[in-house]
Amino acid sequence: MTTHKLNEEQFRSWQDFTLENGKELYETKSSFMNEFVDKNKFLVHFDEQTVSTKVLNFFENLLDSRRRSEYNKQH
């Protein structure tokens, strides 16, 4: 099981992604659990073996952009 911690903006991007790719997610039987923790903290849980490369790439790009943003804030 993989879990990604997202802020509100990232979670909204995830919601948009799932709406735009709903048919593919349904056809591939991808399953996710979204968990609201607090106002700016959301968790998304899924099994990496059951999701498409497109989903994995989405999270990789989303989290990589967050790392770059945090780095820029520090420097």
C-alpha positions as CSV (number, residue, x, y, z in Angstrom):
1,M,0.0,0.0,0.0
2,T,1.3,3.4,-0.9
3,T,0.2,6.6,0.8
4,H,0.8,10.2,-0.4
5,K,0.3,13.2,1.8
6,L,-1.1,16.1,-0.2
7,N,-1.9,19.7,0.6
8,E,-5.3,21.2,-0.5
9,E,-4.0,22.4,-3.8
10,Q,-2.4,19.1,-4.6
11,F,-5.6,17.2,-3.6
12,R,-7.7,19.4,-5.9
13,S,-5.3,18.5,-8.7
14,W,-5.8,14.8,-7.8
15,Q,-9.5,15.3,-7.9
16,D,-9.3,16.9,-11.3
17,F,-7.1,14.1,-12.6
18,T,-9.5,11.4,-11.4
19,L,-12.5,13.2,-13.0
20,E,-10.6,13.6,-16.3
21,N,-9.5,10.0,-16.3
22,G,-12.5,8.3,-14.7
23,K,-13.3,6.0,-17.6
24,E,-9.7,4.6,-17.7
25,L,-9.6,4.3,-13.9
26,Y,-12.8,2.4,-13.9
27,E,-11.7,0.1,-16.8
28,T,-8.4,-0.7,-15.1
29,K,-10.2,-1.3,-11.8
30,S,-7.9,1.1,-10.0
31,S,-8.9,1.7,-6.5
32,F,-8.0,4.6,-4.1
33,M,-8.9,5.8,-0.7
34,N,-8.9,9.5,-0.1
35,E,-8.6,10.5,3.6
36,F,-9.3,14.0,4.9
37,V,-7.0,14.7,7.9
38,D,-7.4,18.5,8.3
39,K,-7.9,21.7,6.3
40,N,-4.6,21.4,4.4
41,K,-3.7,17.7,4.8
42,F,-5.1,14.9,2.7
43,L,-3.9,11.3,2.3
44,V,-4.4,9.2,-0.8
45,H,-3.9,5.5,-0.4
46,F,-3.5,2.9,-3.2
47,D,-1.8,-0.3,-4.2
48,E,0.9,0.6,-6.8
49,Q,0.5,-2.8,-8.5
50,T,-3.1,-2.1,-9.4
51,V,-2.8,1.4,-10.9
52,S,-1.6,2.5,-14.3
53,T,1.7,4.2,-15.1
54,K,-0.3,7.3,-15.8
55,V,-1.4,7.5,-12.1
56,L,2.1,6.8,-10.9
57,N,3.5,9.5,-13.1
58,F,0.8,11.9,-11.9
59,F,2.0,11.5,-8.3
60,E,5.6,11.5,-9.2
61,N,5.2,14.9,-11.1
62,L,2.9,16.3,-8.4
63,L,5.3,15.5,-5.6
64,D,8.4,16.5,-7.5
65,S,6.9,19.9,-8.2
66,R,6.2,20.2,-4.4
67,R,9.9,19.4,-3.6
68,R,11.1,22.0,-6.1
69,S,8.7,24.6,-4.6
70,E,9.9,23.8,-1.0
71,Y,13.6,24.0,-2.2
72,N,13.0,27.4,-3.8
73,K,11.4,28.7,-0.6
74,Q,14.5,27.7,1.4
75,H,17.0,29.2,-1.0
